[in-house]
């Protein structure tokens, strides 16, 4: 693990060269993929070590950062504070690698909160509209409000059990207040319905790289934190409340998605629906639920990030994110339609994709928890198909907007970027047994 961190730190002088920096991050991602995960817990040092959950998240982080640099090529063309942008991305990557690789609860909290600073800088510095400051404040205060109880509960746990290592903590007593303090910060980060208002705002105002890291990694920090906290949190009597709330949220968000007129906003709301399923799966505390949540988090990270790239490709042509203006791209960019189709069907969990596999396992775990959830699961799955097909058909069909600038049918860089999202999303399910090894 030290080799990965040192590699990342020594990349700092390379931020002045766009292509070399991007190539090095790609090499780092392949270096991580070549590491063997043959035993349960490896690269163990004082407070950092990886199991398969951390390993998947770290590879996903480095891969998405590489694709973010690829997607933000306009920053290089217009020299829009390019060096500062690359430095912020590198700091974000290092903080996320540290957050996923530590096995100490306090250090995880520290890196979990620190990763918000580069994200805010991305939204404030390279966002599109003046409302980005409000969006950043929403993100900041929602996360901080839920995080302070977590910090207090971490101090309480240290006082009671004398250690903060996930696997050594033993709580003899766990009351409702401790339970809620430990999981609330992660539920807001996921985000759960009713505390999700920061997410669509942050996505709409963020640059494409900000949206990609938010959808791809930062939402997964919440799921990762929940999975870690449930190692030692034995009081799961109240989990039924979160399952019911998340299922209701998925049902509600399906209808909300169909009401959106902004492409990025619709994709952001679909993330809330997918994360609702992940929360429900984790809360059932079953084997299928936990493994399915890991699969869906990785699948959603790739799929959602790819959809934000597509939205940005459209935005760079029409300079608008409105569904009213972005129509008829089938005529203008016929080769891009295939990727629109692939990501839209992956978003509604079609075979062969990680999303489908994760959803099958999660739906199994939720139905085995209670068969009364059938109706909500049926409607939310159906609505997921509805808004995915709606987004695809409304952007690709119809008459072209007359004010459109016919700049380019698509660059090789854009097709490569989408290809790099799509290949792991659809081919990792052929080697799905690796995701079930870590429990």
Secondary structure, DSSP 8 states (H G I E B T S, - for coil): -HHHHHHHHTTGGGGG-HHHHHHHHHHHHHHHHHS---SSSBS--SSB-B-HHHHHHHHHHHHHHHHHHHHTHHHHHTTSSHHHHHHHHHHHHHHHHHHHHB-BHHHHHHHHHHHHHHHHHHHHHH-SSTTHHHHHHHHHHHHHHHHHHHHHHHHHHHHHHS--BTTT---S---HHHHHHHHHHHHHHHT-TTS-HHHHHHHHHS-HHHHHHIIIIIHHHHHHHHHHHTTT----TTHHHHHHHHHHHHHHHHHHHHT--BHHHHHHHHHHHHHHHHHHHHHTT-HHHHHHHHHHHHHHHHHHHHHHHHHHHHHHHHS--BTTT---HHHH-GGGHHHHHHHHHHHTT-SSSHHHHHHHHHHHHHHHH-GGGHHHHHHHHHHHHHHHHHHHHHHHSS---TT-----S--HHHHHHHHHHHHHHHHGGGGGGGGGS--
